[in-house]
């Protein structure tokens, strides 16, 4: 009888093959961008969205990704990306992951904004947002992609090895899963920084020096250490106020504003 691969062996196989089967929940700005990037990189992508079937059809034609039902998007995949507003997490079916392999890596791209999501007491009381997501899903997650504006994700990716290449933080409790996510981040055109566990993921939440500030790896390594948890809510609201009152197409104005109010370290 052939034995099943361990989680470590499974992750190593995926790293070596560099091609994955990916399910993406949400096809909005962030989800749609990742669908395009992963498909271009040669991964097999399935996608599901809430009711926007025409958008999925258009993306399927454009990218070759498969539009499927929600229950299908989480089965027979190596990675699942959750790219919906945080408020949508509790609305996912309770049994959604019952047929999902324990080897499957789940990426949480969500951010907490009370103006949109309502007040979530656990997060208000200090629980890291992705820990809350894990508790809701009853599955471990890796926090990634939450700390970049989708316009930067579309426009700012560079080839690996370029000194000015931007970097994204990754947090989670499973090293093999974080290694897989780092491959996908690289496919998107960015370096990655693995700096800790899911409990540490507050360091990339809205209001932190690493949040939507478009930093190189060196800058990110310095900035993420400067995060102060008690300052995040106030600074998050300052950043939100700016983006709600300025032209979203001028996204670098928002990036530069965030760098200033979040006190990012811009030294090379």
Buried (B, 14 or more C-beta within 10 A) or exposed (E): EEEEEEBEEBBBEBBEEEEBBBBBBBBBBBBBBBBBBBBEBEBBBBBBBBEBEEBBEBBBEEBEBBBBEBBBBBBBBBBBBBBBBBBBBEEBEEEBBEEBBEBBBBBBBBBBBBEEBEEBEEBEEEBBBBBBBBEBBEBBBBBBBBBBBBBBBBEBBEEEEEEEBBBBBBBBBBEBBBBBBBBBBBBBBBBBBBBBEBEBBBBBBBBBBBBBBBBBBBBBBBBBEBBEEEBBBEBBBBBBEBBEEEEEEEBBBBBBBBBEBBBBBBEE
